[in-house]
Amino acid sequence: MSVSEAIHGAEVLLPGDPVAEGEDPRWQAIIRVSEYIESDPEPVWEFIRCWGSHPQEDLQAAIATCLLEHLLEYHFTAYFPRVKQAVLADSTFASTFQLCSQFGQAEQAGNNERFVALREQLRQRDSGEQLGIIKSDDI
């Protein structure tokens, strides 16, 4: 199977609905896409960027925990700037990012601080929005 075939197999099932019991075929298809993170990160990133913006929380969790956190685990330097840009531009993608844990390169000195700083920036932005604070650059 190629990365294109894995992605196509997942997209046929997405967005779909969460399965109440047993293995969710959507999650299994996303896990098959994850097998290409190390060798073929660019099409995996494009898949993450597309489906990480979907409003379904279960799908966001699958994208975050099966793909995005592992993309950053192996390709932090190459993809973190793009992740940050997407997170700051798209609140749904930001929700997906906030479900990620840190592994590998995302835990290394320097990268850890950037990851944590982005999380903190989102936390501050979200608490400002909850309080109804309007920032001058939002006007």
C-alpha positions as CSV (number, residue, x, y, z in Angstrom):
1,M,0.0,0.0,0.0
2,S,1.2,3.5,-0.8
3,V,0.6,6.7,1.2
4,S,-1.9,7.8,-1.6
5,E,-3.8,4.6,-1.2
6,A,-3.9,4.9,2.6
7,I,-5.1,8.4,2.4
8,H,-7.7,7.5,-0.2
9,G,-8.9,4.6,2.0
10,A,-9.3,7.0,4.9
11,E,-11.0,9.7,2.9
12,V,-13.6,7.2,1.7
13,L,-14.7,6.8,5.3
14,L,-14.4,10.4,6.5
15,P,-15.9,12.2,8.2
16,G,-18.3,9.4,9.2
17,D,-19.7,8.8,12.6
18,P,-18.0,7.4,15.7
19,V,-18.6,3.7,16.4
20,A,-20.3,3.0,19.8
21,E,-18.5,-0.3,20.3
22,G,-15.5,-2.1,18.9
23,E,-12.9,-0.8,16.5
24,D,-13.8,2.3,14.5
25,P,-12.9,1.8,10.9
26,R,-12.2,5.5,10.5
27,W,-9.6,5.4,13.3
28,Q,-8.1,2.2,11.7
29,A,-7.8,4.0,8.4
30,I,-6.1,7.0,10.0
31,I,-3.7,4.6,11.7
32,R,-2.8,3.2,8.3
33,V,-2.0,6.7,7.1
34,S,0.2,7.2,10.2
35,E,2.5,4.4,8.9
36,Y,3.8,7.0,6.3
37,I,4.7,9.8,8.7
38,E,8.4,9.1,8.8
39,S,8.8,8.3,5.1
40,D,6.3,10.5,3.4
41,P,5.4,13.4,5.7
42,E,4.1,15.9,3.1
43,P,1.0,14.1,1.9
44,V,0.3,13.1,5.6
45,W,0.5,16.8,6.5
46,E,-1.9,17.8,3.8
47,F,-4.3,15.1,5.1
48,I,-3.8,16.4,8.7
49,R,-4.4,20.0,7.6
50,C,-7.6,19.0,5.8
51,W,-9.2,16.7,8.4
52,G,-7.8,18.4,11.5
53,S,-10.1,21.3,10.7
54,H,-13.3,19.2,10.8
55,P,-15.6,20.1,13.6
56,Q,-16.3,16.5,14.7
57,E,-14.5,16.1,18.1
58,D,-13.9,12.4,17.6
59,L,-12.2,13.0,14.2
60,Q,-10.1,15.8,15.7
61,A,-8.9,13.4,18.4
62,A,-8.0,10.8,15.8
63,I,-6.1,13.3,13.7
64,A,-4.3,14.7,16.8
65,T,-3.3,11.5,18.5
66,C,-2.7,9.3,15.5
67,L,-1.1,11.8,13.1
68,L,-0.3,15.3,14.2
69,E,1.6,14.6,17.4
70,H,3.6,12.0,15.6
71,L,4.3,14.3,12.6
72,L,5.8,16.7,15.2
73,E,7.6,13.8,16.9
74,Y,9.6,13.0,13.7
75,H,9.5,16.3,11.7
76,F,9.2,19.1,14.2
77,T,11.5,21.6,12.5
78,A,10.0,21.2,9.1
79,Y,6.3,21.2,10.1
80,F,5.9,23.2,13.4
81,P,5.9,26.6,11.6
82,R,3.1,25.3,9.3
83,V,1.2,23.8,12.3
84,K,1.5,27.1,14.1
85,Q,0.3,29.1,11.1
86,A,-2.7,26.7,10.8
87,V,-3.4,26.8,14.5
88,L,-3.4,30.6,14.6
89,A,-5.6,30.9,11.5
90,D,-8.2,28.2,12.3
91,S,-9.7,27.7,15.7
92,T,-10.9,24.2,14.8
93,F,-7.4,23.2,13.9
94,A,-6.3,24.8,17.1
95,S,-8.6,22.5,19.0
96,T,-7.0,19.5,17.2
97,F,-3.5,20.7,18.1
98,Q,-4.5,21.1,21.8
99,L,-5.3,17.4,21.9
100,C,-1.7,16.5,21.0
101,S,1.0,15.2,23.4
102,Q,4.7,15.7,22.9
103,F,7.0,13.0,21.8
104,G,10.5,12.7,20.2
105,Q,11.6,16.0,18.6
106,A,8.7,17.9,20.1
107,E,10.2,17.2,23.6
108,Q,13.7,18.4,22.7
109,A,15.1,21.7,24.1
110,G,13.9,24.6,22.1
111,N,11.2,22.6,20.4
112,N,9.5,21.9,23.7
113,E,9.5,25.6,24.5
114,R,7.9,26.5,21.1
115,F,5.2,23.8,21.5
116,V,4.4,24.9,25.1
117,A,4.4,28.6,24.1
118,L,1.9,28.0,21.3
119,R,-0.4,26.1,23.7
120,E,-0.1,29.0,26.2
121,Q,-0.9,31.5,23.4
122,L,-4.0,29.6,22.6
123,R,-5.0,29.4,26.2
124,Q,-4.6,33.1,26.6
125,R,-6.5,33.8,23.4
126,D,-9.3,31.4,24.5
127,S,-9.7,33.0,27.9
128,G,-9.7,36.4,26.3
129,E,-12.5,35.3,24.0
130,Q,-14.4,33.8,26.9
131,L,-14.2,37.1,28.7
132,G,-15.4,39.0,25.6
133,I,-12.1,40.9,25.4
134,I,-11.6,42.5,22.0
135,K,-8.0,43.1,21.1
136,S,-7.1,46.0,18.9
137,D,-5.8,43.7,16.1
138,D,-9.2,42.0,16.1
139,I,-10.9,45.2,15.0
